Amino acid sequence: MDFQDFKPSRLELAKSTLQDFISEIRSDRVGLIVFAGKPISSQPLTFDYAIINETLQSLSTNIINQNVPGLSGTNIGDALLLAKGLFDTPDREKIILLLTD
């Protein structure tokens, strides 16, 4: 995500895209999961869009130390399973946005 083929970086572009998406919603809970070798729930589902944006602004690739065994790589499958597990209401529409490099 630090690769600079997009300016300033892929991570910054992803964060900006998510902030644009969040600015358009009004009554949906939003959560945030970061992942590399293992997924981490960075922000549980909430209606507090300000806290989601604050969390997004503070995200960096240093959050997950990929020098630790088991934390390197891109484990999309486990990230999606964790995201699916956050949904607790069977009768509502659910959306998972997956942003990865």
Residue pairs with C-beta under 8 A, 6 or more apart in sequence:
1 9
1 10
1 11
1 14
1 61
1 101
2 9
2 10
2 11
2 61
3 9
3 10
3 101
6 12
6 13
10 101
11 59
11 60
11 61
14 99
15 56
15 57
15 59
17 99
18 56
18 97
18 99
19 53
19 56
21 97
22 30
22 49
22 52
22 53
23 49
25 49
27 47
28 47
28 95
29 45
29 46
29 47
30 43
30 45
30 46
30 47
30 49
30 52
31 41
31 43
31 44
31 45
31 46
31 52
31 83
31 86
32 41
32 42
32 43
32 52
32 55
32 56
33 39
33 40
33 41
33 42
33 79
33 82
33 83
33 86
34 40
34 42
34 59
34 63
34 64
35 64
35 74
35 75
35 76
35 78
35 79
35 82
36 64
36 66
36 71
36 72
36 73
36 74
36 75
37 64
37 66
37 70
37 71
37 72
37 73
37 74
37 75
38 64
38 70
38 71
38 75
38 78
39 75
39 78
39 79
39 81
39 82
39 83
40 63
40 64
41 82
41 86
42 55
42 59
42 63
43 51
43 52
43 55
44 86
45 86
46 52
64 71
65 71
66 72
66 73
74 100
74 101
76 98
76 100
79 98
80 96
80 98
83 96
84 96
87 94
